[in-house]
Amino acid sequence: MCGLLAYFSTDADRVDDATVGAVRDAQHCMRHRGPDERATWSDDRAVFGFNRLSFIDIEHSHQPMPYADGRYQIVFNGEIYNYLELREELKAAGATFATEGDTEAIVAGYHLWGEDVVHRLRGMFAFLIWDTQERTVFGARDHFGIKPLFVARLADGAIAFSSEKKALLELLGGSDAAGGVDPASLQHYLTLQYVPEPATLHRGIRRIESGTRFTVADGELTTARYFHPTFPIRPVAKGEEQALFDRIADVLDESVRLHMRADVTVGSFLSSGIDSTAIAALARRYNSDLMTFTVGFQRQAASEIEIAAESAAILGVRHVPVEVSAQDFADAIPLVVWYLDDPVADPALVPLYFVAREARKHVKVVLSGEGADELFGGYTIYREPLSLAWATKLPPAGRRALGRVARILPEGVRGQDLLRRASTPLEQRYYGNARNMRDDELATLMRGHDPDLSHVQITEDLYRRTREAGYDDVTAMQYVDLFTWLRGDILVKADKVTMANSLELRVPFLDTGVFEVASTLPLEMRVPRRGPGAKEKATKYALRRAMEQIVPPRIMNRRKLGFPVPTAEFLGGPLHGWAQQVVDESGTDEWLDRDVVRRLLGTLPGADPASVGAKRTARQVWSVLVFMIWHGIFVEERIKPDIPETVYPVRL
C-alpha cells in the first residue's frame, strides 16, 4: 500500500529542520511504494514520512493521519479488510471519524482498546502510532509477515523504522554506518537462500518479526508476540467430509470478497496451479470484468502462458500474458536486487517483476495464491515423513548405519539422498522449504565460515514448540515454514517486486479466518496416507476437494506444470558470459572464494540442464551471483541501477 518512515528522538527538542529534511530525503528511495502522495509530519520528538499508494477513501485518508484532536499520529502500510465492520463497532462505542478509510479504524481502535486492537485486525499491516501526550510509540506487524518493517538505532541515539531497509541506510549514512555485513546472516543466506528474521545482512538493521507488536518508551524498544499459530487438529468423522470441504470453500470465498474491497480496479495473477486459479475464479464472482496476468519464458517446451490462457478462457476473464527472454532476465537483475533490500536467491523474483510491471498498466491491486501450500499442506516435501516412516522405527544404530552408507555412495547416485535423509532426524534435515548448500560446501566457498553456526539454530526453538504441542512431523514442517520459508522468501518477493511497480499484491489464503479452518485439518486431509488421495500422492487434499465446487473440472483435472525458472539452462548458455562478468567484477573477496564460484559456474556449459546435479549447482551459483550484485549496490556502491520514476494514474 505505502512506504512509511519514522524517526523517534530520545531527547526533547532533538528534532530540528535538518532532521525533518533527512527523513524527507530518505523517503525518496521508497517513492515506488507510494507515488500518489508524499508527506511528512513532525513535533519536537518525532518525525513521520509517508509515501502513499491510495486504494480506499482516496480523497480523504491522507497520512500521516491525526486522531483524537491530534493526540495521536499514525502511519500505516497495508490493508485492513474488515475495516467497515470495525468502524461500525467503534461508532457504536462512541468513536467519531473524519475519513472513510481503514487507517483511522486502527488508531480509533487503539484509542478504545489499547494494544489489544491487533487481535481485531484482519489484513496485512505494519503501522506506528505516536502518542503525543504519553510520548510513546505503539506499532505492530501482521500475523504472517505480509508487510515488512525494519528498525535501526541511529548514531544520535534515535530509533527509526521503515518499510524498506534502504531508507534506513540513507538515514544511517551507508553500509559501514549500519555495521557492515553480518557474517552470520551471510552464512544463513548462503545456506537457506534468504536471511531469516529478525536479522538482515547489515548488523545494525533488524526486522520487526511477523505477528509482533511493540512499544517505544524513553528510547527503549520492547517487542511481544501477539500471534501464536497453533494447529488444533480435529478428526473428521465418516460422512462429514463434504461439510468440511464446504467450510473451506466458504471461508475462502469470504476472504476473497473482503480482499476485493477497494476504490480502484483489482486484478489477479494466474498460473497453471489450483491456488491462483481458485482465487481468480472466486474474484470473478465479485468482478465480472476481472483481468488476469501470467508470465512465462520464451521457448519453453510447455508454457505456463498457454495453460494459464486456457484457464482464463474457461473462467471467462480477460487475460494478459507476459513473456520474458534470457536477456530481459539478466538486464533486470540489478534493479530487482535494489528493490529487494536484502538478497533472496529465488530466481522467480525476476519474472514476477515483469508480470507486476505489466499488470500495473491495467490495475492497481492484484490477488495471488501465496500461502496455500503452507496452510493446507501443498509442498511435495510434506509427503516425506510418510515415505520415511519405516526409518523412524529403526533403532539409533540402524539409522546411523544408513548415514554411513549414504556417505560412501558417490554424490548424486540414486537413493543416496533418501538414505541421508532417512538417517537424519526431522529437526536436523528440515529447516524450511530450502537448503542450498551442505556445510562442507559452504566451508569451501565462504571465507570465515563458522563451523559452529548452523541452520538448526534458526529452527530449534520452533521445533521445541512443535514437540511441546505434540504435532506430527508434517504439521511440524508446516509450522516451521510459517516462520522460515513463507516470511523469508515467499512474502518478501510478493511485497518487494510488486511494490517496485507501485502495485499492491493481496493474498487471500493468508487470512486469519482461512487459517482458523486450515489449522484444524487432520493429516489425512492434507497429505493422505490411504485412499484415493494417497494413490495420487496428493497434497492439499482437502483444499483440492473444496475447490471442486469453485474451479471448473477441466482445470481441476489438469496436471500442474509448475513454473521452474531455467536457471541451469541460462547460466550454462545465454547468461554464462554475464555470470562470469559478475564474478570477475565483484569486490566480495572478504567473504567468498571467487575461484570456487568460477569452478562451479564452469561445470554448467555442456551439462544437462535438466539433471539434478546441474540444477543444484545452478541454484548455488545463482545465490552467490545475487549476493555479489547486492554487495556491488549496497556495500561497494559500484553498481548503480537506473531506478525508474514512472507516473501512474491515481485512479485506475
C-alpha positions as CSV (number, residue, x, y, z in Angstrom):
1,M,0.0,0.0,0.0
2,C,2.6,2.5,1.0
3,G,6.1,3.3,2.4
4,L,6.5,4.6,5.9
5,L,9.5,6.1,7.6
6,A,9.6,7.2,11.3
7,Y,12.2,8.8,13.5
8,F,11.9,9.0,17.3
9,S,14.3,11.0,19.3
10,T,15.3,10.1,22.9
11,D,15.7,13.8,23.8
12,A,13.2,16.6,23.8
13,D,13.8,19.2,21.2
14,R,16.2,17.0,19.3
15,V,14.1,17.2,16.1
16,D,15.1,20.2,14.0
17,D,14.8,21.2,10.4
18,A,17.8,19.1,9.5
19,T,16.2,16.0,11.0
20,V,13.0,16.6,9.1
21,G,14.9,17.2,5.9
22,A,16.9,13.9,6.4
23,V,13.7,12.0,6.7
24,R,12.2,13.7,3.7
25,D,15.3,12.9,1.6
26,A,15.3,9.3,2.7
27,Q,11.7,8.9,1.7
28,H,12.6,9.3,-1.9
29,C,14.2,5.9,-2.2
30,M,10.8,4.5,-1.4
31,R,8.9,6.6,-4.0
32,H,7.8,3.4,-5.8
33,R,5.8,2.3,-2.7
34,G,3.7,5.4,-2.8
35,P,3.8,7.7,-5.8
36,D,0.3,9.1,-5.3
37,E,1.2,11.4,-2.3
38,R,4.3,12.3,-0.2
39,A,4.0,13.9,3.2
40,T,5.9,14.5,6.4
41,W,4.8,15.4,10.0
42,S,6.9,16.3,13.0
43,D,6.9,17.6,16.5
44,D,9.8,18.0,19.0
45,R,10.4,14.3,19.4
46,A,9.1,12.5,16.3
47,V,9.1,12.7,12.5
48,F,6.9,10.7,10.2
49,G,7.4,10.4,6.5
50,F,4.9,8.8,4.2
51,N,4.6,7.8,0.5
52,R,1.0,6.9,-0.2
53,L,-0.4,4.4,-2.7
54,S,-4.1,5.0,-2.4
55,F,-6.8,2.4,-2.7
56,I,-9.5,3.2,-0.2
57,D,-11.0,6.7,0.5
58,I,-8.6,8.2,-1.9
59,E,-9.6,11.8,-1.4
60,H,-9.5,11.9,2.4
61,S,-7.3,9.2,4.1
62,H,-4.1,11.2,3.9
63,Q,-1.1,10.2,6.0
64,P,0.5,10.8,8.4
65,M,-3.0,10.9,10.0
66,P,-4.0,12.7,13.2
67,Y,-6.7,11.4,15.6
68,A,-8.3,12.5,18.9
69,D,-7.7,16.2,18.3
70,G,-4.1,15.5,17.3
71,R,-3.2,13.4,20.3
72,Y,-2.2,10.5,18.0
73,Q,-0.4,10.4,14.7
74,I,-0.4,7.2,12.7
75,V,1.4,5.9,9.6
76,F,0.2,2.6,8.2
77,N,1.3,0.3,5.3
78,G,-1.2,-2.3,4.3
79,E,-4.9,-3.0,4.2
80,I,-7.4,-3.9,6.9
81,Y,-10.1,-5.9,5.1
82,N,-12.6,-5.9,7.9
83,Y,-12.4,-2.1,8.4
84,L,-16.0,-1.5,7.6
85,E,-17.1,-3.8,10.4
86,L,-14.6,-2.3,12.8
87,R,-15.8,1.2,12.1
88,E,-19.4,0.2,12.9
89,E,-18.3,-1.4,16.1
90,L,-16.2,1.7,17.0
91,K,-19.0,4.1,16.2
92,A,-21.3,2.1,18.5
93,A,-18.8,2.7,21.2
94,G,-18.7,6.4,20.6
95,A,-15.9,6.9,18.2
96,T,-16.1,9.6,15.6
97,F,-14.4,9.6,12.2
98,A,-13.1,12.2,9.8
99,T,-12.4,9.8,6.9
100,E,-14.0,6.7,5.3
101,G,-10.9,4.5,5.3
102,D,-9.2,1.8,7.2
103,T,-6.3,3.8,8.6
104,E,-8.5,5.7,11.0
105,A,-10.1,2.5,12.2
106,I,-6.7,1.3,13.5
107,V,-5.9,4.4,15.5
108,A,-9.5,4.7,16.8
109,G,-9.3,1.1,17.8
110,Y,-6.1,1.7,19.7
111,H,-7.7,4.7,21.5
112,L,-10.5,2.5,22.6
113,W,-9.0,-1.0,23.1
114,G,-5.3,-0.2,23.6
115,E,-2.7,-2.8,22.4
116,D,-5.4,-5.4,22.0
117,V,-6.5,-3.7,18.8
118,V,-4.2,-6.0,16.9
119,H,-6.4,-9.0,17.7
120,R,-9.3,-7.4,15.9
121,L,-7.4,-6.6,12.7
122,R,-8.0,-8.9,9.7
123,G,-5.5,-7.9,7.0
124,M,-1.9,-7.1,6.2
125,F,-0.3,-4.3,8.1
126,A,2.7,-2.6,9.5
127,F,1.9,0.6,11.5
128,L,3.2,3.1,14.0
129,I,1.2,5.3,16.3
130,W,2.8,8.2,18.1
131,D,1.0,9.3,21.3
132,T,2.0,13.0,21.7
133,Q,0.7,13.1,25.3
134,E,2.4,10.0,26.7
135,R,5.4,10.4,24.3
136,T,5.3,6.7,23.4
137,V,5.1,4.6,20.2
138,F,2.9,1.6,19.6
139,G,3.1,-0.5,16.5
140,A,2.6,-3.9,15.0
141,R,3.2,-6.1,12.1
142,D,0.6,-8.5,10.6
143,H,0.2,-12.1,11.7
144,F,2.1,-13.8,8.8
145,G,4.6,-11.0,7.8
146,I,3.0,-9.9,4.6
147,K,4.1,-6.3,5.1
148,P,7.7,-5.5,6.1
149,L,9.0,-3.3,8.9
150,F,12.7,-2.6,9.5
151,V,14.2,-0.9,12.6
152,A,17.6,0.7,13.4
153,R,19.3,2.7,16.2
154,L,20.9,5.8,14.8
155,A,24.1,7.5,15.8
156,D,22.3,10.2,17.7
157,G,20.5,7.6,19.8
158,A,17.2,7.9,18.0
159,I,15.3,4.9,16.8
160,A,14.0,4.7,13.3
161,F,11.5,2.4,11.5
162,S,10.9,2.0,7.7
163,S,9.0,-0.1,5.2
164,E,12.3,-0.6,3.3
165,K,15.8,-1.1,4.6
166,K,17.4,1.2,2.1
167,A,15.7,4.2,3.7
168,L,17.3,3.4,7.0
169,L,20.7,3.0,5.2
170,E,20.1,6.6,3.9
171,L,19.4,7.9,7.5
172,L,22.4,5.9,8.9
173,G,24.8,7.1,6.2
174,G,25.6,3.9,4.3
175,S,26.6,0.3,4.8
176,D,29.6,0.9,7.2
177,A,27.4,3.1,9.4
178,A,24.9,0.3,9.5
179,G,27.5,-2.1,11.0
180,G,28.7,-3.6,7.7
181,V,27.8,-7.1,6.5
182,D,26.8,-9.5,9.3
183,P,28.8,-12.8,8.6
184,A,26.3,-14.9,10.4
185,S,23.5,-13.6,8.3
186,L,25.5,-14.1,5.2
187,Q,26.2,-17.7,6.2
188,H,22.5,-18.3,6.8
189,Y,21.7,-16.7,3.4
190,L,24.0,-18.9,1.5
191,T,22.5,-22.0,3.3
192,L,18.8,-21.0,3.1
193,Q,18.6,-18.6,0.1
194,Y,17.3,-15.8,2.3
195,V,18.2,-14.0,5.6
196,P,16.0,-15.4,8.4
197,E,14.0,-12.9,10.5
198,P,14.7,-10.8,12.5
199,A,18.2,-10.3,11.1
200,T,19.2,-8.5,7.9
201,L,22.6,-8.6,6.1
202,H,23.6,-5.5,8.0
203,R,24.4,-5.8,11.7
204,G,22.8,-2.5,12.6
205,I,19.4,-3.0,11.0
206,R,16.8,-5.6,12.1
207,R,13.3,-6.5,11.2
208,I,10.2,-6.4,13.5
209,E,9.0,-10.0,13.3
210,S,5.7,-11.2,11.9
211,G,2.9,-11.4,14.4
212,T,4.6,-9.0,16.8
213,R,3.5,-5.8,18.5
214,F,5.9,-3.3,20.1
215,T,6.3,-0.1,22.1
216,V,9.0,2.5,22.3
217,A,9.2,4.4,25.5
218,D,12.1,6.5,26.7
219,G,14.1,5.3,23.7
220,E,13.7,1.6,24.5
221,L,12.1,-0.8,22.1
222,T,10.0,-3.6,23.6
223,T,8.5,-6.3,21.5
224,A,6.0,-9.1,22.2
225,R,4.5,-11.8,20.0
226,Y,0.7,-11.5,19.8
227,F,0.1,-14.2,17.2
228,H,0.9,-17.7,18.2
229,P,-0.2,-20.0,15.4
230,T,-1.4,-23.4,16.6
231,F,-2.8,-26.4,14.8
232,P,-5.7,-27.7,16.9
233,I,-6.3,-30.7,14.7
234,R,-9.8,-32.2,14.7
235,P,-10.7,-35.6,13.3
236,V,-13.3,-35.7,10.5
237,A,-16.0,-38.3,11.1
238,K,-17.0,-40.5,8.2
239,G,-19.8,-38.8,6.3
240,E,-18.7,-35.3,7.4
241,E,-16.0,-34.8,4.8
242,Q,-18.2,-32.7,2.5
243,A,-19.2,-30.4,5.3
244,L,-15.5,-29.7,5.8
245,F,-14.9,-29.1,2.1
246,D,-17.9,-26.7,2.1
247,R,-16.5,-24.8,5.1
248,I,-13.1,-24.4,3.4
249,A,-14.8,-23.1,0.2
250,D,-17.0,-20.7,2.2
251,V,-14.2,-19.2,4.2
252,L,-12.0,-18.7,1.2
253,D,-14.9,-17.1,-0.7
254,E,-15.4,-14.7,2.2
255,S,-11.7,-13.9,2.3
256,V,-11.6,-13.1,-1.4
257,R,-14.7,-10.9,-1.1
258,L,-13.0,-8.9,1.7
259,H,-9.8,-8.7,-0.3
260,M,-11.7,-7.2,-3.2
261,R,-12.5,-4.1,-1.2
262,A,-11.0,-1.1,-2.9
263,D,-11.9,2.1,-4.7
264,V,-9.7,1.0,-7.6
265,T,-9.6,-1.9,-10.0
266,V,-8.5,-5.3,-8.6
267,G,-7.0,-8.0,-10.9
268,S,-5.5,-11.4,-10.2
269,F,-2.3,-13.3,-11.0
270,L,-3.0,-16.6,-12.8
271,S,-0.7,-19.6,-13.2
272,S,-1.3,-23.2,-14.1
273,G,-1.8,-24.2,-10.5
274,I,-5.0,-24.6,-8.5
275,D,-4.2,-21.9,-5.9
276,S,-4.2,-18.9,-8.2
277,T,-6.9,-20.4,-10.4
278,A,-9.2,-20.7,-7.3
279,I,-8.5,-17.1,-6.3
280,A,-9.3,-15.9,-9.8
281,A,-12.5,-18.0,-10.1
282,L,-13.7,-16.5,-6.8
283,A,-12.7,-13.0,-7.7
284,R,-14.7,-13.2,-10.8
285,R,-17.8,-13.6,-8.7
286,Y,-17.2,-10.0,-7.4
287,N,-15.8,-8.5,-10.6
288,S,-17.3,-9.9,-13.9
289,D,-14.7,-7.9,-15.8
290,L,-11.7,-9.4,-14.0
291,M,-8.3,-9.2,-15.6
292,T,-5.7,-11.9,-15.0
293,F,-1.9,-11.8,-15.7
294,T,0.6,-14.6,-16.4
295,V,4.3,-14.7,-17.0
296,G,6.4,-17.3,-18.8
297,F,9.8,-17.7,-20.5
298,Q,10.4,-17.7,-24.2
299,R,10.9,-21.1,-25.9
300,Q,9.8,-23.3,-23.0
301,A,8.5,-26.6,-24.3
302,A,5.4,-26.5,-22.2
303,S,4.5,-22.9,-21.5
304,E,2.9,-21.6,-18.3
305,I,1.4,-18.9,-20.5
306,E,-0.5,-21.4,-22.7
307,I,-2.0,-23.2,-19.8
308,A,-3.0,-20.1,-17.9
309,A,-4.5,-18.7,-21.1
310,E,-6.6,-21.8,-21.4
311,S,-7.7,-21.4,-17.7
312,A,-8.6,-17.8,-18.3
313,A,-10.8,-18.7,-21.3
314,I,-12.6,-21.3,-19.2
315,L,-13.1,-18.9,-16.3
316,G,-14.3,-16.2,-18.7
317,V,-11.8,-13.5,-17.7
318,R,-9.7,-11.1,-19.7
319,H,-6.1,-12.2,-19.8
320,V,-2.7,-10.6,-20.3
321,P,0.4,-12.8,-20.8
322,V,3.9,-11.6,-20.4
323,E,6.9,-13.4,-22.0
324,V,10.5,-13.0,-20.7
325,S,13.7,-13.7,-22.6
326,A,17.0,-14.7,-21.1
327,Q,18.4,-11.2,-21.9
328,D,15.3,-9.5,-20.2
329,F,16.0,-11.7,-17.2
330,A,19.7,-10.7,-16.9
331,D,19.1,-7.0,-17.6
332,A,16.5,-6.7,-14.8
333,I,18.6,-8.4,-12.0
334,P,20.4,-5.3,-10.6
335,L,17.2,-3.4,-10.5
336,V,15.3,-6.2,-8.8
337,V,18.1,-6.7,-6.2
338,W,18.0,-3.0,-5.4
339,Y,14.3,-3.2,-4.7
340,L,14.8,-6.3,-2.5
341,D,16.9,-4.6,0.1
342,D,18.5,-7.9,1.1
343,P,19.3,-10.7,-1.3
344,V,16.8,-13.5,-1.8
345,A,18.1,-16.3,-4.1
346,D,14.8,-17.2,-5.7
347,P,15.0,-16.6,-9.4
348,A,11.2,-16.5,-9.7
349,L,11.6,-12.9,-8.4
350,V,12.6,-11.7,-11.8
351,P,9.7,-12.9,-13.9
352,L,7.4,-11.8,-11.1
353,Y,8.8,-8.3,-11.5
354,F,7.9,-8.3,-15.2
355,V,4.4,-9.5,-14.8
356,A,3.8,-7.0,-12.0
357,R,5.1,-4.2,-14.3
358,E,2.6,-5.2,-17.0
359,A,-0.2,-5.6,-14.5
360,R,0.3,-2.1,-13.2
361,K,-0.6,-0.7,-16.6
362,H,-4.1,-2.1,-16.1
363,V,-4.9,-2.4,-12.4
364,K,-3.6,-1.1,-9.1
365,V,-4.2,-4.2,-7.0
366,V,-3.8,-7.9,-7.7
367,L,-4.8,-11.1,-5.8
368,S,-2.4,-14.0,-5.7
369,G,-2.3,-17.6,-4.2
370,E,0.6,-17.3,-1.8
371,G,0.2,-19.2,1.5
372,A,-2.0,-22.1,0.3
373,D,0.9,-24.6,0.4
374,E,1.9,-23.7,4.0
375,L,-1.6,-23.7,5.3
376,F,-3.1,-26.7,3.5
377,G,-0.1,-28.9,3.1
378,G,0.8,-28.3,-0.5
379,Y,4.6,-28.9,-0.8
380,T,5.6,-32.3,-2.1
381,I,8.3,-32.4,0.7
382,Y,5.4,-32.7,3.2
383,R,4.9,-36.3,2.0
384,E,8.5,-37.1,3.0
385,P,7.6,-38.2,6.6
386,L,5.2,-40.7,5.1
387,S,7.9,-42.2,2.8
388,L,10.4,-42.2,5.7
389,A,8.1,-43.7,8.3
390,W,10.0,-47.0,8.1
391,A,13.2,-45.3,9.1
392,T,11.7,-43.9,12.3
393,K,11.1,-47.5,13.5
394,L,14.8,-48.3,13.3
395,P,17.0,-48.2,16.4
396,P,19.5,-45.4,16.6
397,A,22.3,-47.8,15.4
398,G,20.3,-48.7,12.3
399,R,19.8,-45.0,11.4
400,R,23.5,-44.3,11.9
401,A,24.3,-47.2,9.5
402,L,22.1,-45.7,6.8
403,G,24.1,-42.5,7.2
404,R,27.4,-44.3,6.8
405,V,26.1,-46.0,3.6
406,A,24.9,-42.6,2.2
407,R,28.4,-41.1,2.8
408,I,30.1,-44.0,1.0
409,L,28.0,-43.7,-2.2
410,P,29.2,-41.3,-4.9
411,E,27.5,-37.9,-4.9
412,G,24.3,-37.9,-6.9
413,V,23.8,-41.7,-7.0
414,R,20.1,-42.6,-7.0
415,G,19.0,-43.3,-3.5
416,Q,21.8,-41.5,-1.7
417,D,19.7,-38.5,-0.7
418,L,16.9,-40.9,0.6
419,L,19.4,-42.7,2.8
420,R,20.9,-39.4,4.0
421,R,17.5,-38.1,5.0
422,A,16.3,-41.3,6.5
423,S,19.3,-41.3,8.8
424,T,18.7,-37.7,9.9
425,P,16.1,-36.6,12.5
426,L,13.5,-34.1,11.2
427,E,14.9,-31.3,13.3
428,Q,18.2,-31.6,11.5
429,R,17.1,-32.3,8.0
430,Y,14.2,-29.8,7.6
431,Y,14.8,-26.1,8.2
432,G,12.1,-24.6,5.9
433,N,11.5,-25.3,2.3
434,A,15.0,-24.8,1.0
435,R,18.6,-25.7,1.7
436,N,21.2,-24.6,-0.8
437,M,24.5,-25.9,0.5
438,R,25.8,-28.5,2.8
439,D,28.2,-27.4,5.5
440,D,31.3,-28.8,3.7
441,E,30.4,-26.9,0.5
442,L,29.8,-23.7,2.4
443,A,33.1,-24.1,4.2
444,T,34.9,-24.3,0.8
445,L,33.1,-21.3,-0.6
446,M,32.8,-18.8,2.3
447,R,35.8,-17.2,3.9
448,G,35.4,-17.0,7.7
449,H,32.9,-19.8,7.7
450,D,31.8,-20.6,11.3
451,P,31.5,-24.3,11.8
452,D,29.6,-23.8,15.0
453,L,26.9,-21.8,13.3
454,S,24.1,-23.9,11.9
455,H,20.7,-23.6,10.3
456,V,19.5,-25.8,13.2
457,Q,19.9,-22.8,15.5
458,I,17.3,-20.9,13.4
459,T,14.7,-23.7,13.8
460,E,15.5,-25.3,17.2
461,D,13.1,-23.2,19.2
462,L,10.4,-23.7,16.6
463,Y,10.8,-27.5,16.8
464,R,10.7,-27.3,20.6
465,R,7.3,-25.7,20.4
466,T,6.1,-28.4,18.0
467,R,7.3,-31.1,20.3
468,E,5.5,-29.4,23.3
469,A,2.3,-29.2,21.2
470,G,2.6,-32.9,20.2
471,Y,2.5,-32.2,16.4
472,D,3.2,-35.0,13.9
473,D,6.1,-34.4,11.5
474,V,4.1,-33.0,8.7
475,T,2.4,-30.4,11.0
476,A,5.8,-29.6,12.4
477,M,7.1,-28.9,9.0
478,Q,4.2,-26.6,8.2
479,Y,4.7,-24.7,11.5
480,V,8.4,-24.2,10.7
481,D,7.6,-23.0,7.2
482,L,5.4,-20.2,8.6
483,F,8.4,-18.8,10.4
484,T,11.1,-19.5,7.7
485,W,10.3,-20.0,4.0
486,L,7.0,-18.2,4.0
487,R,8.1,-14.9,5.5
488,G,11.8,-15.2,4.4
489,D,11.2,-15.9,0.7
490,I,7.6,-16.1,-0.4
491,L,6.3,-12.9,1.2
492,V,9.5,-10.9,0.6
493,K,9.2,-11.3,-3.1
494,A,5.4,-10.9,-3.0
495,D,5.8,-7.4,-1.4
496,K,9.1,-6.1,-2.8
497,V,8.8,-6.7,-6.6
498,T,5.1,-5.8,-6.8
499,M,5.6,-2.6,-4.8
500,A,8.6,-1.9,-7.0
501,N,5.9,-1.3,-9.7
502,S,3.5,0.5,-7.3
503,L,1.2,-2.5,-7.4
504,E,-0.4,-3.9,-4.3
505,L,-0.5,-7.7,-4.0
506,R,-3.1,-9.2,-1.7
507,V,-3.0,-12.8,-0.5
508,P,-6.5,-14.2,0.4
509,F,-5.1,-17.5,1.6
510,L,-3.1,-15.7,4.3
511,D,-6.2,-14.6,6.2
512,T,-6.8,-15.4,9.9
513,G,-10.2,-16.7,9.1
514,V,-8.8,-19.1,6.5
515,F,-6.0,-20.2,8.9
516,E,-8.6,-21.0,11.6
517,V,-10.1,-23.6,9.3
518,A,-6.9,-24.9,7.7
519,S,-5.1,-25.3,11.0
520,T,-7.7,-27.9,12.1
521,L,-7.3,-30.3,9.2
522,P,-6.1,-33.8,10.2
523,L,-3.2,-35.3,8.3
524,E,-5.4,-37.3,6.0
525,M,-7.0,-34.1,4.7
526,R,-3.6,-32.7,3.8
527,V,-1.3,-35.5,2.7
528,P,-3.3,-38.7,2.7
529,R,-1.7,-42.0,3.7
530,R,-4.5,-44.1,2.3
531,G,-7.5,-43.7,-0.1
532,P,-7.7,-42.0,-3.5
533,G,-5.5,-39.1,-2.4
534,A,-2.7,-41.4,-1.3
535,K,-2.7,-43.2,-4.6
536,E,-2.4,-39.9,-6.4
537,K,0.3,-38.8,-3.9
538,A,-1.9,-35.8,-3.3
539,T,-1.1,-32.7,-1.4
540,K,-3.6,-30.1,-0.2
541,Y,-6.2,-32.8,-0.4
542,A,-9.0,-31.0,1.4
543,L,-8.4,-27.8,-0.5
544,R,-8.5,-29.6,-3.8
545,R,-11.8,-31.2,-2.8
546,A,-13.2,-27.9,-1.7
547,M,-12.1,-26.3,-4.9
548,E,-14.2,-28.8,-7.0
549,Q,-17.2,-26.5,-6.4
550,I,-15.2,-23.4,-7.5
551,V,-12.8,-24.4,-10.2
552,P,-14.2,-26.0,-13.4
553,P,-13.4,-29.7,-13.9
554,R,-11.3,-29.2,-17.0
555,I,-8.9,-27.2,-14.9
556,M,-9.1,-29.3,-11.7
557,N,-8.2,-32.5,-13.5
558,R,-5.2,-31.0,-15.4
559,R,-1.7,-31.7,-14.2
560,K,0.1,-28.6,-12.8
561,L,3.0,-27.5,-15.0
562,G,4.8,-25.6,-12.3
563,F,6.9,-22.6,-13.0
564,P,10.6,-23.6,-13.0
565,V,13.0,-20.8,-13.9
566,P,15.5,-22.4,-16.3
567,T,18.4,-21.2,-14.2
568,A,20.8,-24.1,-15.2
569,E,20.0,-23.5,-18.9
570,F,20.5,-19.8,-18.6
571,L,23.8,-20.0,-16.6
572,G,25.2,-22.7,-18.8
573,G,24.1,-21.0,-22.0
574,P,23.0,-17.4,-22.9
575,L,23.8,-15.9,-19.5
576,H,27.1,-17.7,-18.9
577,G,29.2,-14.8,-20.0
578,W,27.1,-12.4,-18.0
579,A,27.6,-14.5,-14.9
580,Q,31.4,-14.7,-15.4
581,Q,31.5,-10.9,-15.6
582,V,29.5,-10.6,-12.4
583,V,32.1,-12.8,-10.6
584,D,35.1,-11.1,-12.2
585,E,34.0,-7.6,-11.2
586,S,32.8,-8.4,-7.7
587,G,34.6,-7.0,-4.7
588,T,33.5,-9.8,-2.3
589,D,36.9,-11.4,-1.7
590,E,36.5,-10.6,2.0
591,W,33.6,-13.1,2.1
592,L,33.8,-15.5,-0.8
593,D,36.4,-17.5,-2.7
594,R,35.7,-16.5,-6.2
595,D,37.8,-19.3,-7.7
596,V,35.3,-21.8,-6.1
597,V,32.4,-19.8,-7.8
598,R,34.2,-19.9,-11.1
599,R,34.7,-23.7,-10.9
600,L,31.0,-24.2,-10.1
601,L,30.0,-21.9,-12.9
602,G,32.4,-23.7,-15.3
603,T,30.6,-27.0,-14.8
604,L,27.3,-25.7,-16.3
605,P,28.1,-25.3,-20.0
606,G,27.6,-28.7,-21.6
607,A,25.8,-30.1,-18.6
608,D,22.3,-31.4,-19.0
609,P,20.2,-28.5,-17.6
610,A,17.5,-31.0,-16.6
611,S,19.8,-33.1,-14.4
612,V,19.6,-32.9,-10.6
613,G,23.3,-32.0,-10.4
614,A,23.2,-29.1,-12.8
615,K,20.0,-27.7,-11.2
616,R,21.6,-27.9,-7.8
617,T,24.9,-26.2,-8.9
618,A,22.9,-23.5,-10.7
619,R,21.0,-22.7,-7.5
620,Q,24.2,-22.4,-5.6
621,V,25.8,-20.2,-8.3
622,W,22.6,-18.1,-8.5
623,S,22.6,-17.4,-4.8
624,V,26.2,-16.2,-5.0
625,L,25.6,-14.0,-8.0
626,V,22.6,-12.3,-6.3
627,F,24.8,-11.6,-3.2
628,M,27.6,-10.2,-5.4
629,I,25.2,-7.9,-7.1
630,W,23.7,-6.9,-3.8
631,H,27.2,-6.2,-2.4
632,G,28.0,-4.2,-5.5
633,I,25.0,-2.0,-5.0
634,F,24.8,-1.5,-1.2
635,V,28.4,-2.0,0.0
636,E,30.8,-1.2,-2.8
637,E,28.3,1.3,-4.3
638,R,29.8,0.3,-7.6
639,I,26.6,-0.9,-9.3
640,K,24.0,1.9,-9.7
641,P,20.7,0.6,-11.2
642,D,18.7,3.1,-13.2
643,I,15.6,3.4,-10.9
644,P,12.5,4.4,-13.0
645,E,10.2,7.0,-11.7
646,T,7.1,6.0,-13.5
647,V,4.0,8.3,-13.3
648,Y,0.8,6.3,-12.8
649,P,-2.8,7.5,-12.6
650,V,-4.1,7.6,-9.1
651,R,-7.4,6.1,-10.1
652,L,-7.4,3.0,-12.3
